[in-house]
Amino acid sequence: MLSTARVLCLSLLALLTAAPTATAAGGWTVAPAGGGRATFYAEGEPGTHLQDTVSVTNPTTHPVTVRLHATGIPITFADTGVRVPARTRADIPFTVNVPTTAAPGDHTATIVARDASGREVTARLQLHVSGPMLSALTVEHVAVHGDRITYELVNRGTTPLTPELAVHATGVFGTLLDRTPRTLPVQLPPGQRLKLTEPWPDHPTLDAVDVHLTVTATGGAHDTANVSTRFVPWGAVAGTGAALTAGAALLLVRLRLRLRLRLRRRRRRTDEGDAKAEHPYTQAELTGAGM
């Protein structure tokens, strides 16, 4: 009979020898070629193309076919569909295409390999883009449309920006709106333009208003923009205009009637004068002579 200690040792040995077999059953891997690297690393200026190689290792007893793609940074693979025989490694060259608009600094990409069963394995790529760090932005096309203020932000620098917005508006009788700086829920990449809207539900009904926008971001980015607008209750104006139009029409009718009456009176006077001229009054002159 085997001792308890020997049974435990045999059981442990069985587990240790079985573990590699279980891993090999579906354990193909993806890693940087050459060994010794946990992740990929690349460095270059905007517009450059950087070369590297990814290794797909298949330690199993059957071949595997994987498809490659990347997220985060444009990467071109020499072959996107790779068949790796059993107990074999395949090395696939690829090119990192650094965008011309890439901001200086560190960027992250992911290389993804997927087999026919849907299993995915990933490898991380760290890209450092060299170049001057410039933070700049502009505020453009500010306009007021009823209960909202529209504007556009443009990243004129080389770094991603998370802008902050402050809004101030004054009318004839003083301040109407005074919103302190707050961080906008947007990320503005270099060279990109965003059209944004600032709500203003409690705007005045009748006033002449000057709106002032101030936008800032880390790194010293700063810009301001102004717009003037007029709030007019056009419905009330339209009603008042209709009443004025009706009153003016009535007044015109009255004036016309008065004018006609005056013309008739003048005609009567003229006719009477003409009648007297046609039948003049005559009187015999007394001379004192006898018949």
C-alpha positions in Angstrom: 0.0 0.0 0.0 1.3 3.4 -0.9 1.9 5.8 1.9 -0.1 9.0 2.2 3.0 11.1 1.4 3.8 9.2 -1.7 0.2 9.5 -2.9 0.4 13.3 -2.5 3.7 13.5 -4.3 2.3 11.5 -7.3 -0.8 13.7 -7.4 1.3 16.8 -7.4 3.5 15.4 -10.1 0.5 14.6 -12.2 -0.8 18.1 -11.9 2.6 19.6 -12.8 2.9 17.5 -15.9 -0.7 18.1 -16.9 -0.5 21.9 -16.7 1.6 22.4 -19.8 -0.7 20.2 -21.8 -3.7 22.2 -20.7 -2.0 25.4 -21.6 -0.9 24.0 -24.9 -4.4 23.0 -25.8 -5.3 26.6 -26.5 -2.4 28.7 -25.5 -1.0 30.5 -28.5 0.5 33.8 -27.6 1.4 37.2 -29.1 4.6 39.1 -28.1 7.3 41.4 -29.5 9.8 39.4 -31.6 13.3 38.8 -30.3 12.2 38.2 -26.7 13.1 40.2 -23.7 10.4 42.9 -24.3 7.1 42.9 -22.5 5.6 45.6 -24.8 6.4 47.2 -28.1 8.1 50.6 -28.0 8.5 53.1 -30.9 9.7 56.7 -31.2 9.6 59.1 -34.0 8.4 62.5 -35.3 5.0 63.1 -36.9 4.7 61.7 -40.4 7.4 59.0 -39.9 7.1 55.2 -40.4 8.6 52.9 -37.8 9.2 49.2 -38.3 8.9 46.3 -35.8 7.9 42.6 -35.7 5.2 40.7 -33.8 5.6 37.0 -33.0 2.7 34.6 -32.8 3.7 31.4 -31.0 1.6 28.2 -31.2 2.8 25.6 -28.7 -0.3 23.4 -29.3 -0.5 20.2 -31.3 -2.7 21.6 -34.0 -2.3 24.6 -36.4 -4.0 27.9 -35.6 -5.0 30.8 -37.9 -5.1 34.3 -36.5 -6.0 37.7 -37.9 -4.2 40.8 -36.8 -5.4 44.4 -36.4 -4.5 47.4 -34.2 -6.3 50.1 -32.3 -5.2 53.5 -31.2 -2.5 54.2 -33.8 -2.4 53.4 -37.6 -0.4 50.1 -38.0 0.1 48.2 -41.2 0.8 44.5 -41.0 2.8 42.6 -43.7 0.0 39.9 -43.4 -3.2 40.3 -41.5 -4.2 36.6 -41.7 -1.5 34.2 -40.5 -1.5 30.4 -40.2 0.8 29.1 -37.6 1.6 25.3 -37.6 1.7 23.3 -34.4 4.7 24.0 -32.2 5.8 26.8 -34.5 6.3 30.6 -34.2 5.4 33.0 -37.0 7.1 36.5 -37.1 5.0 39.2 -38.9 6.6 42.6 -39.7 4.5 45.7 -39.3 4.8 49.4 -39.7 3.7 52.1 -37.3 2.5 55.1 -39.3 2.9 58.1 -37.1 0.1 60.6 -38.2 1.3 64.0 -39.4 -1.1 65.6 -36.9 0.1 63.5 -34.0 0.7 65.5 -30.8 4.2 65.3 -29.2 4.2 63.0 -26.2 3.3 59.4 -25.4 0.6 57.5 -27.2 -0.7 54.0 -26.7 -1.8 51.4 -29.3 -2.9 47.8 -29.0 -2.1 44.9 -31.4 -4.9 42.4 -31.4 -4.8 38.8 -32.7 -8.0 36.7 -33.0 -8.5 33.1 -34.0 -11.5 31.4 -35.6 -13.0 30.5 -32.3 -13.1 34.1 -31.2 -10.2 34.0 -28.8 -8.2 37.2 -28.6 -4.7 38.0 -27.4 -3.3 41.5 -27.3 0.0 43.2 -27.0 0.6 46.8 -26.0 2.6 49.3 -28.1 3.9 52.5 -26.6 4.7 55.3 -29.1 6.6 58.4 -28.2 6.1 61.3 -30.7 8.9 63.8 -30.6 8.5 67.5 -31.3 7.8 70.8 -29.5 4.9 70.9 -27.1 2.6 73.8 -28.0 -0.7 74.6 -26.4 -2.9 77.0 -28.3 -6.6 77.4 -29.2 -9.1 79.9 -30.7 -12.8 80.6 -30.2 -14.6 81.3 -33.4 -18.1 81.9 -34.9 -19.9 82.9 -31.7 -23.6 83.5 -32.2 -26.8 83.7 -30.1 -29.8 81.8 -31.3 -32.7 82.3 -28.9 -32.0 80.2 -25.8 -28.5 79.0 -26.8 -25.1 80.4 -27.5 -23.1 78.6 -30.3 -19.4 78.7 -30.9 -16.5 76.7 -32.3 -13.2 75.8 -30.6 -10.1 75.1 -32.7 -6.9 73.4 -31.4 -4.1 75.4 -33.0 -1.3 73.7 -31.0 0.3 70.2 -30.9 -1.1 68.8 -27.7 -4.6 67.5 -26.8 -6.7 70.0 -24.9 -9.4 69.8 -22.3 -10.9 73.4 -22.4 -12.5 75.4 -19.7 -15.3 77.9 -20.6 -16.4 81.1 -18.8 -19.5 83.1 -20.1 -20.4 86.7 -19.3 -23.2 88.7 -20.7 -24.3 92.3 -20.0 -27.4 94.2 -21.0 -28.6 97.8 -20.8 -29.1 97.6 -17.1 -26.1 95.5 -16.1 -25.0 91.8 -15.9 -27.3 89.2 -17.2 -25.1 86.1 -17.2 -21.9 85.4 -15.2 -20.8 81.7 -15.4 -17.4 81.0 -13.8 -14.9 78.8 -15.6 -15.9 75.1 -15.8 -14.3 72.2 -17.6 -16.1 71.1 -20.8 -16.8 67.4 -21.3 -14.8 67.3 -24.5 -11.3 66.3 -25.7 -9.9 68.5 -28.4 -7.1 66.8 -30.4 -4.5 68.9 -32.3 -5.8 70.5 -35.5 -9.4 69.6 -34.7 -12.4 71.8 -34.6 -15.5 71.4 -32.4 -18.9 73.1 -32.6 -20.4 73.5 -29.2 -23.5 74.9 -27.6 -24.0 76.8 -24.3 -27.6 76.8 -23.1 -29.2 80.1 -22.0 -32.9 79.3 -21.1 -33.4 82.5 -19.0 -32.3 85.0 -21.5 -34.0 88.4 -21.5 -37.1 89.1 -23.5 -36.2 92.7 -24.5 -32.6 93.9 -24.3 -29.5 94.8 -26.2 -26.8 92.3 -25.0 -23.1 91.8 -25.3 -21.9 88.2 -24.8 -18.2 87.5 -23.8 -16.7 84.0 -24.0 -13.4 83.1 -22.4 -11.7 79.7 -23.0 -8.6 78.4 -21.4 -6.7 75.1 -21.3 -3.5 73.6 -19.7 -0.2 74.8 -21.1 -1.3 78.5 -21.3 -3.9 78.1 -24.1 -6.3 81.1 -23.9 -8.7 83.0 -26.2 -11.7 85.2 -26.0 -14.6 86.1 -28.3 -17.5 88.6 -28.2 -20.8 89.0 -29.9 -23.6 91.5 -29.7 -27.3 90.7 -30.1 -30.7 92.1 -29.6 -33.7 90.4 -27.9 -37.0 91.6 -29.3 -40.5 90.0 -28.5 -41.5 89.8 -32.2 -44.9 88.4 -31.3 -45.8 91.4 -29.3 -44.3 93.7 -31.9 -46.4 92.0 -34.6 -49.6 92.4 -32.5 -48.8 96.1 -31.9 -48.0 96.6 -35.5 -51.3 95.0 -36.6 -53.1 97.4 -34.2 -51.2 100.4 -35.5 -51.9 99.3 -39.1 -55.7 99.0 -38.4 -55.7 102.5 -36.7 -53.8 104.0 -39.5 -56.3 102.5 -42.0 -59.2 103.9 -40.1 -57.6 107.3 -39.9 -57.0 107.3 -43.6 -60.6 106.5 -44.3 -61.7 109.4 -42.2 -59.3 111.7 -43.9 -60.6 110.7 -47.3 -64.2 111.3 -46.2 -63.3 114.7 -44.9 -61.5 115.5 -48.1 -64.5 114.5 -50.2 -66.8 116.6 -48.1 -64.5 119.6 -48.6 -64.3 119.0 -52.3 -68.1 118.9 -52.5 -68.5 122.1 -50.6 -66.0 123.8 -52.8 -67.9 122.6 -55.9 -71.2 123.9 -54.5 -69.6 127.3 -53.9 -68.1 127.3 -57.3 -71.5 126.4 -58.9 -73.3 129.1 -57.1 -70.7 131.7 -58.1 -71.1 130.6 -61.8 -74.9 130.9 -61.6 -74.7 134.5 -60.3 -72.4 135.4 -63.1 -74.8 134.1 -65.8 -77.8 136.1 -64.4 -76.4 139.5 -63.2 -78.6 141.9 -61.2 -79.7 145.1 -63.2 -81.2 148.3 -61.8 -82.6 151.3 -63.8 -80.8 154.5 -63.2 -83.1 157.4 -62.2 -82.2 160.7 -64.0 -85.2 162.9 -62.9 -86.4 163.5 -66.4 -90.2 163.5 -67.0 -92.0 161.3 -69.4 
